[in-house]
Amino acid sequence: MALPKTLKTMVLFHGDQTWLGEVSNVTLPKLTRKTSDWRGGGMPAGVPIDLGMDNLGELTFTAGGPMQKTLSAFGGTLTGLPLRFVGEYKQQDTGLIDVIEVSVRGRYSDIEFGEQKVGDVGSFKGTVKLSYLKIVWNGSTLLELDPLLGTEIVDGINIGSTLFKTLGLI
């Protein structure tokens, strides 16, 4: 039996700028594979057929007040916005630490100023629709997804490269 890992500390980077102490929470992207059920003759039940990635999802964050760099990037290019989440997770029963980095690129789809009240910490939320995603766990790349380059690396294996090789693009 093991106890869960808990997030001990985190920071969000916007390009080369650190938002240490400014961002209170980050919602990492939900990864979804597009599937279609298939039940051929003689099969007692259907099975999901993998049709590839649905999309890369989105990353959202909440800061304590307006963020100028976020507003400056609104309406930018699809691949021009680099964000990087770094979280330190502690295993509660063993004390072991895992460092998880999630690097993304994309475009702001929503910026919400939230309620601004004198004397209170404000709320400022940003949502980024992703065009690139990379997850590094303790220094090893676990997942890298770049639909624009045909990259779909899972645990070191580029499962998306055969099509691009067939087409002579890589």
C-alpha positions in Angstrom: 0.0 0.0 0.0 1.2 3.5 -0.8 0.1 7.0 0.0 -0.5 9.6 -2.7 1.9 12.1 -4.0 1.1 15.7 -3.0 2.2 18.9 -4.7 4.6 20.6 -2.3 5.5 23.6 -4.5 5.1 24.8 -8.1 6.0 27.6 -10.4 4.7 28.7 -13.8 7.1 30.2 -16.4 6.0 32.4 -19.3 8.9 32.3 -21.7 11.9 33.4 -19.7 9.8 35.1 -17.0 9.0 33.3 -13.8 5.7 33.8 -12.1 6.9 32.5 -8.8 4.5 33.7 -6.1 2.0 35.1 -8.6 0.1 32.0 -9.7 -2.0 30.2 -7.2 -3.1 27.2 -9.2 -2.6 25.6 -12.6 -4.9 23.1 -14.3 -2.9 20.8 -16.6 -4.3 19.6 -19.9 -6.6 16.6 -20.2 -5.3 14.2 -22.8 -7.9 12.5 -25.0 -7.6 9.9 -27.7 -10.3 9.8 -30.3 -11.8 6.3 -30.6 -14.6 4.6 -32.4 -16.3 1.4 -31.4 -15.9 -1.5 -33.8 -17.7 -4.8 -33.6 -16.9 -7.1 -36.5 -18.7 -10.3 -37.4 -18.3 -13.0 -34.7 -17.2 -10.6 -32.1 -19.2 -10.8 -28.8 -18.5 -7.1 -28.0 -17.2 -4.0 -29.6 -13.7 -2.7 -29.0 -12.4 0.9 -29.2 -10.4 1.6 -32.4 -7.7 4.3 -31.9 -8.2 7.2 -34.3 -5.4 9.3 -32.9 -5.4 12.3 -30.6 -8.5 14.3 -30.3 -6.6 17.5 -29.4 -4.0 18.5 -26.9 -6.5 20.2 -24.6 -5.8 23.4 -22.7 -3.8 24.7 -19.7 -5.5 27.2 -17.3 -4.0 29.2 -14.5 -5.2 31.6 -11.9 -3.0 34.5 -10.7 -3.5 37.0 -7.9 -4.0 40.0 -10.2 -3.6 41.2 -13.8 -0.6 39.8 -15.7 0.7 42.2 -18.4 2.6 39.5 -20.3 -0.6 37.5 -20.6 -2.4 40.4 -22.1 0.5 41.2 -24.4 0.3 37.6 -25.8 -3.5 37.7 -26.4 -4.1 37.1 -30.1 -0.6 35.9 -30.7 0.5 33.1 -33.0 -0.5 29.5 -32.4 3.1 28.4 -31.5 4.4 31.6 -30.0 3.3 31.2 -26.4 5.7 29.1 -24.3 4.5 28.2 -20.8 6.2 25.8 -18.4 4.8 24.3 -15.2 7.3 22.8 -12.8 5.9 20.9 -9.8 7.5 19.1 -6.9 5.5 16.2 -5.7 6.3 14.3 -2.5 5.4 10.7 -1.9 3.8 10.8 1.6 4.9 7.4 2.8 8.5 7.3 1.5 9.4 11.0 1.3 10.7 10.6 -2.3 10.4 13.6 -4.5 9.3 13.7 -8.1 9.8 16.8 -10.3 7.3 17.0 -13.1 7.7 19.6 -15.9 4.9 20.3 -18.3 6.0 22.5 -21.3 3.3 23.8 -23.7 2.9 26.2 -26.6 -0.4 27.5 -27.8 -2.7 30.5 -28.0 -4.7 32.3 -25.3 -8.4 31.5 -25.9 -9.7 33.2 -22.7 -8.5 35.8 -20.3 -10.7 36.5 -17.4 -10.1 39.5 -15.1 -12.5 38.2 -12.4 -13.7 40.3 -9.5 -11.4 43.2 -8.5 -12.0 44.6 -5.1 -10.0 47.2 -3.2 -8.0 45.6 -0.4 -8.5 42.0 -1.7 -6.3 39.8 -3.8 -7.8 39.8 -7.2 -8.4 36.9 -9.5 -6.9 36.7 -13.0 -7.4 33.6 -15.2 -5.8 32.6 -18.4 -6.7 29.6 -20.7 -4.3 28.4 -23.4 -5.4 26.1 -26.2 -2.4 23.9 -26.9 -0.5 23.2 -30.1 2.5 21.5 -28.3 2.9 19.5 -25.1 5.9 17.9 -23.4 6.0 16.2 -20.0 9.3 15.5 -18.3 9.3 13.3 -15.2 12.5 13.5 -13.1 14.5 14.6 -16.1 13.3 12.0 -18.6 10.9 12.8 -21.4 7.7 10.8 -20.8 5.5 12.4 -23.5 6.0 14.9 -26.3 3.1 15.8 -28.7 3.6 18.2 -31.6 0.8 17.7 -34.2 2.3 20.4 -36.5 5.5 18.3 -36.9 3.9 14.9 -36.6 5.6 14.1 -33.3 3.9 11.7 -30.9 6.6 10.4 -28.5 5.3 8.2 -25.7 7.9 6.9 -23.3 10.7 7.4 -25.8 9.0 5.9 -28.8 7.8 8.1 -31.7 4.5 6.4 -32.5 3.6 9.1 -34.9 6.7 9.1 -37.1 5.8 6.4 -39.6 3.4 8.5 -41.6 5.9 11.4 -41.9 8.6 8.9 -42.9 6.3 7.4 -45.6 5.6 10.8 -47.0 9.3 11.6 -47.0 9.0 14.5 -44.6 11.5 13.3 -42.1 
